[in-house]
Amino acid sequence: MSHNRTEFNEINITPLTDIFLVLLIIMMVIAPLLDQQGLNLTVPENVAQEQVKDDVKILTVTVSSDDRYFIAGEEVQVTDLEKTIAELAKDYPDGLMIESDGDATHGAVVKLMDSARNSGIKSISVSQV
């Protein structure tokens, strides 16, 4: 019995096309997830002390190392934080200064930032004490 074999001279690109289509579908699914809104932060410039206005009214909130919040030396509970900031924001039109202890957690500072934003404060500064 003789075997008549034909030589294989062409490349089959069907598997290659399938791989490219799968990669295209994966990229189409992942692409919208990469475009998430984050925090818009501006880095402050170094300003000489004389340039700072004396009539600036900024509300200062301190975050302690054990994630407690203090306004004017008085502790504010997490549940009352947004309401307290909203009440005080009327007297401090220039924004909010967050003074965070170096050992405070990131979550505590972000919670304070969210509460301030929900209270209507537009300008938020963060410093470490």
N, C-alpha and C positions, 0 to 999 in steps of 0.2 A: 504494500500500500504506500503510495507516494503522497507526501504532504505538500500541498501547494500553499505555501505561506506567502502572503503579501507583506512587503515591508511597510513599516509604519513611518511615514515621512511627514506627518502633520502633527502639530501640537494641539492638544485639546485644551481650550481656554475656558471651558464651562466651569470647572472648579474654581479657577481664579476669579471669574466673574461673580460666582456665588460668594466668595470671601469678600470682595469689594462691596457687594450689595449689603452684606451683613454689617460691615464696618460703617457704611453710610447710614444705615438705620440706627446703629448705636450712637453715632455722632449726632443724628437728628434728635434723638431722645435726650441725650446728655446736654446739648447746647443750651436749652432754656434754663437748665438748673445752674449753669455757670453765671448767668446774668442776674444775680441776686443783689438787692439793694443793701448796702452796708452803711456804716456811719461815715458822714462826711466830716473829717477833722481837718482843721487848718493849724499848721504849726506856727506858734507865735514868734514874732521877731524879738530880738533883744532890744529893749527900750530903756533909755536912761530914766532914772527915777524922777528927774525934773519934768519929763514929758507927760507923766501921768497926771490927769486932772484930779484936783482935790474934791470936786463935787460929784464924783462917780459913786453911785449907790449900787453895790453888788451884794447879793445875799450869799453868805458863806455857810456851807454845810460841811461838817467834818465827819469822815468815816474812820472809825477806830479800828484797831487791829483785830478786834473780835466782831467786826461787821455791825457795829451800832452806829446810829446816826445822831449827830448833835448839831443843833442850831442855837447860836448864842449861848453855848454852854449847857443847854438843856437837851436831854435825850428825847428823841422823837421815835415812836414805834414805827415799824415797817408798814403796818396797816394804815397809819395816819400820815404817812410821809407825803403822799400826793396832795391830800387835802391841806396840810400845813403849808406846803410850798405854794399852792395856789393862793392861799390867803395872804402870805407874805410877799408874793410876787408883785402885788400892787404897789408896795412901798419901795421895791427895788427894781426899777425899770431897766437897769443896765445889764442884768443877767445874773448868773449863778456861778460861784466859785466852789469847786469841790476840792477840799483838802483831804487827801487820802493818806492814811498811815501806810508805810511800806509793806506791812504784813496784812493789810486788808485784801480780801479776795476780789477778783475781777468781777464776779457776779454781783457783789454788793455795790460796786461803783456803777455798773451798768444799770442796776435796778434804780439807783438814784438818778441817773441820766434819763431813763425812761419816764420816771415820775415827774421830773422837771419838764421834759418835753410835753407830756400829757397835761401839765399844768399851764402850758402856754409860754414857757420861757424859751426864747429863741437863741440866746447866747450863753454857752456853757464853757467854762474853763476848768481844767484839772491841774492840780499841783500835788506834789508829794511832800508831806511834812515829816 
